[in-house]
C-alpha cells in the first residue's frame, strides 16, 4: 500500500516536473527569440553607428590602437554575420558577450588604451590590405599567462579548401608555450599568389604586435593547407623553420599522371607552358628546403590529392640529399589520417634546432616577387621562361656566389654570418668597404660582365617587373573609360570593369577600388597601380598615358608592337608597363580597337591551367589578340619586355628579360571567331525568333573564363552529342547568364549538353565526376530543367529543353554541377538557345 502511494506521488511529481520543464523551455524559447531579435538590432546598430569609427581608427591611428581597431572591426563584422544567420559558430562566447566586449574595447581605444583580448581561446584579428583597400581576417590564440616578456614560437595553421565562404580562418588551436594563428589566405588560393601575400602579411602583423621568436615559425596544414605549407616554405626559405604538410598538392606531375590535366601545348608554346606550370608547383623549388624541418604525411587511398604529390616531393628532396621524415599510411583517404599524427609531426618538427642564417645555401626562383633568401636578394633575372638559381657561400671573409639566369643581385652584408671583405660573383671579385653606408652591396651584369649597379633608365625590379597580373599584388585601382563618342564602347568599358570587380569580390569577399576615368585624381596616380579598361579613344587616363608610354606599344584603329601593326576583326591588346604618369607604379591596360574587341577580353585571355588561383592569371607583359583568340596558343603575339622595358635586341646593355611568341597557325585555324552580341535586350529585335547568342547578357556569373558566343567555351564549333550548332552559348559550369526579354516572348528552346574539344582528352576521373543540370529560370522562378547529363556509361550527355516564358522579364540560363569536384569539369553548351514570340 505504501508502495502504491509512493508510486502515485512520484508519477504526479514527475508530471508536474515535466510540465514545469516544458513551460520553462517555452519561456526560454520565447525569451531567446526576443533576445535574438534584440541582438540583431543591437548588432546592426553597432555596425551602422560604429563601423566607420572602427574603420577610421584602423586606417588612421598608428601602431597598436589602429591594429586593435581593425580586430574589433572584424569581430563586429563576424557578429553581424552571426546575427544574420550566415556565419559559423562563435568562438569567443555568446553574441551578447562578444558585442559587449567589442563595445568595452572600443571605449578603451577612444581612451588611448589598447584593447584587451582573451587568452587560451581563439579570437579574430585583421590587418588592412593596401592591395584592394580591405580588412582581411585571421584568428589567433595566445597561451594562458602570456605576458610578452619572452619570445614564443609561432605556429601557423592553414585551413583546407572551402570555396569562397567567409571566415574560414576560425581554427587557430591552443598551444601552451606558443602563439597560434590561422590566416584566411584569401579563401580558395592554395596559399599561392594573393593567398601567399595574405599569410606573409599576417606573419608581419603578428610579429609586430606580439613577442615572436622569428627563428621558430612553423606551418601546419591539411589538403589545401598542406599545399600552402610546401609553397610558403619553398618560396620563402628564410622565414619558416619547419612545416607539417598533410595530404597536400606539391608536384603538378601527379595531376597529369592521375587525371590527365593540363594537356601539352603545340609548337613553340610547349616550352613556355611547361615552365609556367612548373613555376606554380612547390616541387620546382625543392632546392630551397635544405634547412627546413619537415614531417610530411599522406595516405595511399587519397582520391582528392593523389599520394604521388607527396612521393614526388619527397623523392626530389632525397635526391638533393636533404633530411626529412615522410609517413605514408596505407589505405588512408584524404581525411583519414590517424588522430595522433599531427601532434606527433608538429612535436617532431618543433623539437629540432631553431632556424639560423646559413653560411651556405642554394636559392631558386622564377620571378622577382620571390627575390630573397637569407643574405642574398635577386634584383633582376635573365630569360623570363627559365628558372634562376644562385649558390652562395660565406667563408674566410669571402661571399662566393655563382649564378644561373640572374642579371642583378644584392649581398645583404650585415646579415652574412661572419665577416665579409670580398664579394665574388661568377669569378669576378669586388672588395667590400669596411663600414658600408648602404645595407647591401648591389651588382649587375652589363654586356655579360658583372659590375657595381647603376644602369640608367626605367628598369625592371620587384613590383615593377610584370607580368600583367603582378599588379594585383600591390595597391591597385580599376579605371573604366567614359570618354569619346561611342556609347557602346563606354558601356562595354564599364561592364568589363564591373565584371572584373564582381569576380574579385567572389574570390576575396570584397570588391576592389573602381573609378571612372573622369574621377581619377593625382593622389590616385601616386598611390596605386592601375588596371585600365579601354584605350585612348574611350578612356581619358589611357589617352594621357599614350604619348609617353615607355614600351613600344600603341593602340588606335590597330595595335602596334614595335614595328609590327595588327589589324582585323576584334583586335586588341593587354599590356603592362611603368605608368608614364607615375613611373613608380604599374599600369595594366586592356584595350580593343572596337567595342567588340574589348568585350570579355580579360576573361578569355590568360586561361591555360586548371588551377584555381591561377585561373585568370596573365603570365605575359603584353599579348595581342583577336576574335579567334581562345587561349595562349591562339594569340597573335605575346611576350615579355626586356629589363629596359623594350623588345629584346642583341645590342649592348643589361642582359635578359625579353621573349616573344606568335600564335600557332594550326590552333588558330581550328578556332571559330567569337561573335559579338549586338542586342542589349531580345525585345530590341522585331523577329519572331531571336537567338540569345545575339543578346548581351545582363549578368555573366561564371567562375572561370569567358562565354563563347556562337562557339564552344574552348573556342571550337559548339557540339553536343552528334549535333553541331552555328548559334550557341559555350559555358563552363557553374555558370549563370541572365538576359532581358522585356516580357515579349512565349517560349524558350535549346539543345543542351556536354561538349568536347577535338584534341581534348577526357580522363576517367573527369568522366566519373562530371555531371550537370541545365536550368531555365524566369524572374527568379525555376521554369524547366534537364535531366542529369554526364559522360560515364549508361547516361546521356545531351538533352532538349523547352520552357514557357510568357510574361518573363529576365531569363536566366544556369548550368549547375552535380559533383563537388568542379576542378574536373570541362565545357558545356546551349545549342540554338532561342526565344520565340
VEXTORFI-38059 format. One record per residue (C-alpha): x, y, z; residue in three letters. Coordinates in steps of 0.02 Angstrom, whole numbers, plus 50000, padded with zeros to 5 digits. Each point is the difference from the previous one (the first is absolute). Layout:
<sites>
XYZALA
...
</sites>
This chain:
<sites>
500005000050000UNK
501365012250048UNK
500884995149839UNK
498475004349892UNK
499795016850086UNK
501825004049976UNK
499924994749819UNK
498445010849971UNK
500825015150081UNK
501574997149896UNK
499004999349838UNK
499075016050046UNK
501635008450046UNK
500784994449837UNK
498525006949903UNK
500115016650091UNK
501885000449972UNK
499794996449815UNK
498655013349988UNK
501105013150081UNK
501494994649897UNK
498985001549839UNK
499325016750059UNK
501765005650043UNK
500644994549830UNK
498605009749916UNK
500405015450103UNK
501844998249961UNK
499614997749816UNK
498915015750001UNK
501345009750092UNK
501314993449879UNK
499005005949849UNK
499785017050080UNK
501845000550045UNK
500494994849824UNK
498965014049925UNK
500785012250124UNK
501754993649962UNK
499735001949814UNK
499395017750026UNK
501465003650116UNK
501264992649879UNK
499275009949857UNK
500085015950101UNK
501774996050052UNK
500544997449820UNK
499095015449936UNK
500495011750142UNK
501764994450034UNK
500604991449842UNK
500695016449933UNK
500815004050166UNK
500884983250003UNK
500485001149817UNK
500685017550023UNK
500994995150153UNK
500684984749912UNK
500575009949848UNK
500575016250083UNK
500634996050173UNK
501804993950003UNK
500664984950094UNK
499044989350121UNK
498435010950009UNK
499694999249813UNK
500344981449991UNK
498884996450148UNK
498645010249916UNK
500194988749847UNK
499764984950113UNK
498415007350077UNK
499355004749828UNK
500214981949942UNK
499184993550159UNK
498525011649971UNK
499844993949821UNK
500054982150058UNK
498645002950129UNK
498955008449866UNK
500214984049896UNK
499474989950151UNK
498435010050033UNK
499514999049817UNK
500134981150007UNK
501414999349871UNK
501464997550116UNK
500794985250088UNK
500024996350187UNK
500725013950105UNK
501684996550080UNK
500055012750141UNK
498364996950088UNK
498215005249964UNK
499575014049882UNK
499465011150143UNK
501644997650092UNK
500985002849840UNK
499105016249960UNK
500225006150178UNK
501864996249989UNK
500135009649836UNK
499135015050077UNK
501124999550154UNK
501584998649894UNK
499445014249889UNK
499855011150153UNK
501794995150046UNK
500615005049827UNK
499135016850014UNK
500925002350165UNK
501664996349912UNK
500214982950081UNK
500254983649905UNK
498594987549991UNK
499964984850114UNK
499834983149916UNK
499754982850080UNK
501354987450037UNK
499844981549965UNK
498605001549871UNK
500065006149818UNK
499445017649957UNK
499865009649838UNK
501255012849944UNK
500235008649831UNK
501285009749902UNK
499705013449870UNK
500464994149826UNK
500605014449894UNK
499814988849847UNK
498135002549985UNK
499625011150149UNK
499184986450104UNK
500194993150175UNK
500514981749996UNK
499594988650149UNK
501034987450094UNK
499814991750169UNK
501314997950131UNK
500164991850169UNK
501275005050130UNK
500454988150142UNK
499295002750173UNK
501125011050104UNK
500765008549846UNK
500965015450060UNK
501035004249846UNK
501615000250101UNK
500834986349897UNK
499884994949817UNK
498894984949965UNK
499924988649848UNK
498665003949871UNK
498954985849930UNK
499005003949843UNK
498524988649962UNK
499385000549819UNK
498214994949963UNK
499464988749858UNK
498975003949847UNK
498275006750043UNK
499565010049845UNK
499645018450030UNK
499124999050168UNK
500475014350118UNK
500974997750161UNK
500894983849957UNK
501375005150120UNK
499114996050164UNK
501064985150044UNK
501535006750092UNK
500294986150128UNK
500685002050176UNK
501824995850035UNK
500795002450170UNK
501645008949975UNK
499685005949821UNK
499005013449910UNK
498764992749878UNK
499295008449845UNK
498824994849859UNK
499985011249845UNK
498555001649879UNK
501224998449854UNK
498775009349888UNK
498914984549996UNK
500264986949864UNK
501765004349942UNK
501134985350047UNK
500935013650097UNK
500805005449838UNK
500005016949913UNK
498765010950099UNK
499844986450133UNK
501874999650030UNK
500025018950017UNK
498624998650130UNK
500984987750109UNK
501575010749991UNK
498985015350052UNK
499264990550147UNK
501734994350056UNK
500625017949994UNK
498475006350095UNK
500194987050138UNK
501885002650016UNK
499725018850016UNK
498684997950134UNK
500624985250103UNK
501644993250063UNK
500444987149866UNK
501594989949986UNK
500315002649814UNK
501214985549995UNK
498574988250047UNK
498555002949880UNK
499084984149949UNK
498614996049877UNK
498784985550009UNK
498544996249884UNK
498924986749921UNK
499514998849815UNK
500065017749929UNK
500835005050164UNK
501374987249967UNK
500245007249826UNK
500275016550089UNK
501304992150114UNK
501024994149853UNK
499805016149902UNK
500355012450139UNK
501564991250062UNK
500704996649827UNK
499755017949938UNK
500535008750163UNK
501344988950078UNK
500685013450116UNK
498315002550087UNK
499374982750048UNK
500894987750114UNK
498954984449977UNK
498444993349916UNK
498744985950024UNK
499124997449832UNK
498594987150011UNK
499304993849833UNK
500525015149899UNK
500255004349817UNK
501875001449971UNK
500434993149827UNK
498985004849847UNK
500574984349909UNK
498824990250113UNK
498485008649923UNK
500624996149826UNK
500344981850040UNK
498394996850095UNK
498705011249917UNK
500755005449834UNK
499965018450047UNK
500875014049904UNK
500234992549827UNK
501555004249902UNK
500065016049897UNK
500454999749816UNK
501605006149921UNK
500995014050077UNK
498805001850145UNK
500444983150074UNK
501585006250087UNK
499065015150068UNK
498564989350064UNK
501194987850083UNK
500945014050087UNK
498465009350061UNK
499174984450067UNK
501604995050088UNK
500215017550071UNK
498354998150095UNK
500504983250075UNK
500914998850168UNK
501054985149943UNK
500925011649880UNK
500765009050149UNK
500574984750097UNK
501785007050006UNK
499395013850115UNK
499444987850137UNK
501734994850057UNK
499855007750173UNK
498134997450028UNK
499484986850127UNK
498664989349916UNK
498844986050054UNK
498824996249855UNK
498504988350004UNK
498914992649863UNK
498814985449972UNK
500084987749856UNK
498104999949977UNK
499875018949979UNK
498865003149850UNK
499985019050023UNK
501875003550003UNK
500874984449933UNK
501454993250103UNK
501165002949852UNK
500075018350055UNK
500914995750161UNK
501034986349920UNK
500615011849864UNK
500525013450124UNK
500824987750119UNK
500954991749860UNK
500645017049941UNK
500585005050173UNK
500884983550029UNK
500865001449832UNK
500705016550062UNK
500624991450158UNK
498835009450116UNK
499354992550162UNK
498144998550034UNK
498754987750072UNK
498614993249891UNK
498574989450069UNK
498914991249872UNK
498434991450063UNK
499364985149902UNK
498165001749947UNK
499805016750091UNK
498825011649904UNK
500125018849984UNK
499305003250172UNK
500464983450077UNK
501645003050093UNK
500134992350174UNK
499615012850135UNK
501734999950078UNK
500955004349840UNK
499895019049999UNK
500495001650183UNK
501464988149974UNK
500605008849842UNK
499895017450075UNK
500934994550157UNK
501354991949892UNK
500235015749894UNK
500025011850149UNK
501244988950089UNK
501335004049870UNK
501235014550023UNK
499315017449960UNK
500395007849832UNK
501695008449979UNK
500675009949854UNK
501064987849899UNK
501695004349929UNK
499644988949851UNK
498384997849903UNK
499154998149831UNK
498535010649945UNK
498894997649848UNK
498635011649938UNK
498955003949847UNK
499515018050035UNK
500505015650095UNK
498564998550124UNK
501074986150074UNK
501665009250000UNK
500724996150170UNK
500924986150089UNK
500985002650159UNK
501345013149964UNK
499755001649813UNK
498715009449896UNK
499734997849813UNK
499615016549913UNK
499824995149817UNK
499874983649906UNK
500504994349827UNK
498964988749888UNK
498205002250060UNK
499534982049964UNK
501414991750091UNK
500304997650186UNK
501335010850082UNK
501194992350127UNK
501375006450115UNK
501234990150104UNK
500775009950141UNK
501314996750132UNK
500825011650127UNK
501734993750053UNK
501635008050055UNK
499365017749968UNK
499394996349824UNK
498194999149944UNK
500134988149852UNK
498495000149883UNK
499694990549839UNK
498475004449898UNK
498924992849863UNK
498795011649908UNK
500255014450124UNK
500495017349937UNK
499995010750158UNK
500154996150185UNK
500355007550170UNK
501044992450140UNK
499235004950168UNK
501695001250081UNK
499385003350176UNK
499074983450000UNK
501424989049940UNK
500654988550138UNK
501775005350043UNK
500995013849919UNK
499955004349814UNK
501435009249916UNK
499724994549821UNK
498534995549889UNK
500404988049858UNK
498644997349869UNK
500304987549861UNK
501875002650025UNK
499975019249998UNK
500645007550164UNK
499425016050084UNK
500715006650164UNK
498755004750134UNK
500245016350096UNK
500354997350188UNK
498445009850055UNK
498875001749848UNK
498715013850006UNK
498704989549908UNK
499294984150080UNK
500394990149843UNK
501314998749864UNK
499164999849828UNK
500714993249837UNK
499324998249823UNK
500494992049836UNK
500435011949858UNK
500544992749833UNK
500214983350085UNK
501175006050139UNK
499615004050182UNK
500225017850062UNK
499335011050142UNK
498185004149966UNK
499525016649925UNK
499214997849828UNK
498945015049946UNK
498195000349945UNK
498424991050055UNK
500504982450047UNK
499034984850053UNK
500024997050188UNK
498904992150131UNK
498265007549988UNK
500455007849833UNK
500434984949895UNK
498414992349932UNK
499204988749952UNK
498285007849978UNK
499204991550152UNK
501425005650113UNK
499125016750026UNK
498714991250110UNK
501324996950133UNK
500215018850031UNK
498705013550036UNK
498965001849841UNK
498535009749930UNK
498824994649860UNK
499575013849875UNK
498694999049862UNK
499835011749854UNK
498605012749979UNK
500755010949862UNK
499735001049813UNK
498454999349892UNK
499604981550003UNK
498634996250126UNK
500234981449968UNK
501885000750032UNK
499725009150165UNK
498674987350049UNK
501194985649966UNK
501395008650100UNK
498875002050151UNK
499374982249984UNK
501744992349989UNK
500585009550155UNK
498424994750092UNK
500274981749951UNK
501805000550061UNK
499435007850164UNK
498634987050022UNK
501234985949972UNK
501225007750124UNK
498615001650128UNK
499474981949972UNK
501764993750029UNK
500555011650140UNK
498405005650087UNK
500045018549960UNK
500145009849840UNK
501545010149948UNK
500105018849974UNK
499125005249838UNK
499865017349921UNK
499515008149836UNK
501435008349907UNK
499245017150037UNK
500104996650188UNK
501854995650009UNK
501065012150103UNK
501855003650014UNK
499944991550170UNK
499354984249916UNK
501445000349876UNK
501245002050142UNK
499304985850105UNK
499414986549881UNK
500464989149855UNK
498635000949870UNK
498944987149909UNK
499315010249855UNK
498544994049893UNK
499925008849831UNK
501305007849886UNK
500345018449965UNK
498435001949893UNK
498864996150148UNK
501025001950160UNK
500665017150050UNK
501374992850111UNK
500614988949858UNK
500015015149886UNK
501115009650121UNK
501224985550013UNK
500094995849815UNK
501265013349941UNK
501324995450129UNK
499844981250019UNK
501714992450039UNK
499624984449898UNK
499894998849808UNK
498114997249997UNK
498565010449933UNK
498154997049968UNK
498735009849895UNK
499194992349845UNK
501334986550010UNK
501264993450125UNK
501865003849979UNK
501374990150086UNK
501715006149946UNK
499915002049811UNK
498624987149978UNK
498195005849983UNK
498544988150030UNK
498295003749926UNK
498454990049974UNK
498354995450080UNK
500045000450190UNK
501845005050017UNK
500575006050170UNK
501434999750123UNK
500384996950182UNK
501625008150056UNK
500875005150161UNK
501415012450027UNK
500535014150117UNK
498655013350006UNK
500665015149902UNK
498975011250116UNK
500924992450150UNK
501454988449953UNK
500084993250178UNK
498344991049970UNK
499404987849869UNK
498605001249874UNK
499134985149921UNK
498975004749848UNK
498614990049917UNK
499565008649836UNK
499054994949845UNK
499955008749832UNK
498104998250006UNK
498694996950135UNK
499874981949941UNK
501884997950024UNK
499895005750181UNK
498494989250044UNK
500524985650116UNK
501825002849950UNK
500654998650178UNK
499064983750032UNK
500554991149842UNK
501865004050006UNK
501184991950123UNK
499064983950035UNK
501134985149979UNK
500074989350156UNK
498614992650103UNK
500715007050162UNK
498815010650104UNK
500975015550048UNK
500865000349829UNK
498384998449900UNK
500085017949937UNK
501885002050016UNK
500785010949865UNK
501774993149985UNK
500585012449865UNK
500575018149991UNK
499015002249840UNK
498824989749893UNK
499125004649838UNK
498374990749968UNK
498564999949876UNK
498304991649981UNK
500824983049974UNK
500985000750163UNK
499434986750123UNK
501594997150099UNK
501885003349997UNK
500384989649845UNK
498765010549900UNK
500715017250043UNK
500625009849850UNK
501565003450103UNK
500465000350183UNK
501575002150102UNK
501075008950127UNK
500945016449986UNK
501844999750044UNK
500725007750158UNK
499965017349916UNK
498134997949962UNK
500384998249814UNK
499864986149874UNK
501564989150016UNK
501495003649889UNK
501774993449983UNK
500795016950037UNK
501045004950154UNK
499205003150167UNK
499154990550138UNK
499764981749966UNK
498344991149994UNK
498175002850035UNK
499304998349825UNK
499164986549897UNK
498614999049870UNK
498834987249921UNK
498784999849856UNK
498394990049993UNK
499984982349934UNK
499235000449824UNK
499194982850020UNK
499225004750167UNK
499375016749930UNK
499244991449849UNK
499034988150113UNK
499175014350094UNK
498315007349955UNK
499985019250009UNK
499165006850156UNK
498365008549954UNK
499495016550079UNK
498205001150063UNK
499355016849939UNK
498314999850088UNK
499815006350178UNK
498284991850013UNK
499164986549898UNK
498525011849988UNK
501065011749893UNK
499804987649856UNK
498415000249896UNK
500244981949946UNK
498804986450054UNK
501484989650062UNK
501595006950080UNK
501584990450040UNK
500655004650172UNK
501784999149932UNK
499565016749917UNK
499535008050168UNK
501275006550126UNK
499614992450170UNK
499525012050138UNK
501044989250118UNK
501374987449964UNK
500344990250158UNK
501294987149951UNK
501454995850113UNK
501254995849865UNK
500265007449828UNK
498925008549870UNK
498364994949921UNK
500204994049821UNK
498785008849883UNK
499624988949850UNK
501414988650051UNK
500464988350142UNK
500805005550163UNK
501674993849931UNK
499785009749837UNK
499544986149880UNK
498334996549916UNK
498684996450132UNK
499534981649997UNK
498924989550114UNK
499854981749959UNK
500044998749810UNK
499255017349973UNK
500955015849953UNK
499265017450024UNK
500345016449911UNK
499075009350138UNK
500554995450175UNK
500575005550172UNK
501574990850056UNK
500204999750190UNK
500934991450140UNK
499014995150157UNK
499555007150119UNK
499275013149884UNK
498545012250003UNK
499525011849858UNK
498565012450014UNK
499145007849848UNK
498715013949983UNK
498424993949909UNK
498865014650039UNK
498524988350024UNK
499844998749810UNK
500264981349974UNK
499054984050029UNK
501224985449989UNK
501834996050023UNK
500814984749918UNK
501774993249991UNK
501004984149978UNK
501174998550148UNK
501444988850046UNK
501814996750037UNK
501265004649866UNK
501754993949960UNK
501405008249902UNK
500744990949851UNK
501654997150090UNK
499304999350177UNK
500294983950097UNK
498714995350131UNK
500794991250150UNK
499134986150094UNK
499905011250154UNK
499135013649900UNK
498794987449925UNK
499544994150174UNK
499755017450072UNK
499305010649859UNK
498125001050014UNK
498975015749965UNK
498225006250000UNK
499435013949882UNK
498675011250078UNK
498875013549927UNK
499445013550123UNK
498775014149972UNK
499985015050116UNK
500734989650141UNK
498894984649979UNK
500584983249931UNK
499054996749838UNK
500834984449930UNK
501514988950024UNK
500914986349908UNK
500364982850070UNK
501764997250069UNK
501164999549850UNK
501634990650019UNK
501364990949905UNK
500124983450089UNK
499234984449927UNK
498114998350012UNK
499635018750003UNK
499545012849869UNK
501125014949960UNK
498705011349917UNK
498165004250007UNK
498675012049934UNK
499245013150114UNK
498465010549973UNK
499195012550118UNK
498475011350000UNK
500665017950021UNK
498395010049979UNK
500145015850105UNK
501824997050045UNK
501035015850013UNK
501694992150040UNK
500484982649941UNK
501454991350087UNK
500894984949930UNK
500964989950130UNK
501154985049987UNK
500164991850170UNK
501334987050041UNK
499384984750093UNK
501704995650071UNK
501065010150120UNK
501574996349899UNK
499735014649880UNK
501875000849965UNK
499744984449894UNK
498655007949892UNK
500135005749820UNK
498875009349881UNK
498134999649961UNK
498905008749873UNK
498265006949972UNK
499744995549817UNK
498775011049903UNK
499415009450157UNK
498455008149926UNK
498545010350065UNK
498455001049892UNK
498515011450008UNK
</sites>
